[in-house]
Every structure is written in structure tokens, then in C-alpha cells.
Amino acid sequence: MGATTLAGAVFLPWYRISSIVHTGAVASAAHPLTVLRTEQALPDMRIFLLVLAGLAMLDALLPLLRASAPVPGGAGGSVALLGSVAAACALYRIVDPPALPGDAVALSLLVGPWLALLASLAMVIGGTWPRRVDAAASELRVHGAWPGISG
């Protein structure tokens, strides 16, 4: 879920460009001009985040293809690692937005980087969440739950 949300956040607007008009000695006003998406402001990070989301989806969905094969104990660690790298990228662009030429231009954050950060953190939580309960332990709980009925 987090990886698909991260892939969707890449296509949302990330920044709003505003022009700063000095009206007096102290007062200034910002007028919105346009919005920047990741393909305009951060073309390399866009591709990087999409690759991270694709790898996380592949790693999360691959065990579903082989339902009878046991999932290793450390499964999900790579999803957590990919999510933490994506979270670091999103946090970096929240703290340090791309620079634009000119003094009369300001950038403000929109929904894209915040959703990317939230989706990345969901990937980290999903990667650390246990994927499969041991089958023997679940059978013991079921057999011990109803001793009079189970025969």
C-alpha cells in the first residue's frame, strides 16, 4: 500500500512557485504563479522514487506467487530499507527544496512531498511487520481452544 501511494505521490504537485512583489519598505506579498511537479523540479529523484516503489512492490508481492513456499524470517527487511531510503529523499526535499533562479521567486510545499514521506514511512512499518505466522503455532492454538468439541 505504501509503495503504490509513493508511486502516486510522484505525479502530484510538489511545490508552488510564487512571485514576491515588494509593495513598500517592509510589506511584501506573494502571488502564486504555477505549481511544480517532480518531473519538472526533480527529474532524477522522480525516477529514483519510482524505482524504489517498484522494487518494494515486487518484494512485497513476490511471496504471494509461491504460497506454499515458506517466507524467510527476515523477509520484509528490504522493503523497510527501501522505505527508509525513500523517506530520506522526501525529507531532504522538504527541508531543502530545489533552488530557482531569481530573487523574486519563492517555493512553498504542496501535497506531493508530504504524501511521499507518509507513504515511505508506511513502507518502513509494512516492512517490519511480520508477514506470516508460523503454521505449527497457529494449529496448536486452534486445537487447544476447543478441547471438548475437537474430539
N, C-alpha and C positions, 0 to 999 in steps of 0.2 A: 504494500500500500504506500509506504513512504517513497519507494523508488519511482512508482508511477506518478506520484504527486511532485517529486523532484523534476521528473521529465516534463511535466506540465508547467511547472513554475519557470522553466527556462524560456517558455514562449510568452510569458506575461510581461507587462511593462515593469521595468526595474527602477527607472529614475525619471523625474520630471525636470525638464530644463526651464528655468525661469530667468527672465532678464531683470536686472536690478536697475531701477531708474532712481536717480538721486533727485529728489524734489526740493530739498532745502539743505541747510547746513548740517542738520542732524537726521532728518527724516529721509527714509528711502522706502520704496515699495517694490515688491517682486510681482511680476506679471508672468503667468505661465505661458510658455511658447509651445512646447511639444513634449512628448514622452519618448524615452529611450528604452528600447528592448535590448536583450542581451546580444542579439545578432548585430546590433549597431554599436553598442558600447563595449561589449566584451566578447568578441567573436571566438577567441581561443578558449575562454572559460566556458562558453556555451557548449562547445564540442566536448570539452573535458567533463562537464557535469552530465551530459547525455551519455557518455561512455561509462561513467561511474554508475548512473542509474541503470543502464543496460546490463552491466556486469552484476549488479546487485539483484536485478530481476532474474537473471539467468541462474545465479547461485541459489536464490530462494526457491525457484520453480523446478530446478533440475531433480531434486529428490522426489518430486511428485510423479515423474516419469517411471521411476523404479520403486513402486510402492512396497514390494516385497523385500527389497534390499534394506539392510539396517542403516540408519543415519549415524555417522560417527559422532562421538561425544563432543568434539569441538566444532561441529557444524554450526554455521552462523557467525563464526568469528570473522570471516572475510566480509560479510555484509556489514557487520559493525565497523570494521576498518574502513570500508568504502564509504559508509555513512559519516564517519568522523572526518575523513578527508573532504567530503562534500560540505560538511558543516564548517570546516575551517575555511574553505573557499568562499562560502556565502558570508560568513562572519567577516572575512577580510574585505569583501566588497561592501559590507555595511559600514565598517569602520573607516575604510579608505576608498571612497568612490573614485571612478576614473576622472582624471583631470581634463578639463575642456579649455581651449584657448580663449583668452579674453577675460577682462576683469568684471565685465557687466553680466556675467552668466553664473547662475548658481544651480546646483543639483539638489533635489530632495528625493528621499526614498519613497517608492511606491510599494505595492504588494509583492512583487516578484522576489526580492531577496529575503523578505521575512518568511514567505511560504517555502522557499528553498531551504532556509535554516530549519524551519519546523519539520519539513519532510526529511531532512538529513538526520535530525535528532530521532525521528520516528524509525529511520533505518537502523540507527545505533541501538535503540531499545528493541526493535524486532530481531536484530542480530544476536543480542544477548539473551533473548527469551528462549526457553527450552523448546526445541522443535518436536520432540517425540517422547512420550512417556514409555518407559520400559514395559514391554508386553507382559513379562512374567509378574512384575509387581502389580499391574492392573488386574490380572487374573486372580491373584491372591486376595486382593481387596474384594472382588466380586464374589468369590467363593466363601469368604469369611463373613460377608454381610448378611446373608440369609441362610444360616445353617439348617434350620428346620425345613425350609422349602427346597433347598438344593439337593436334598436326598442323600 
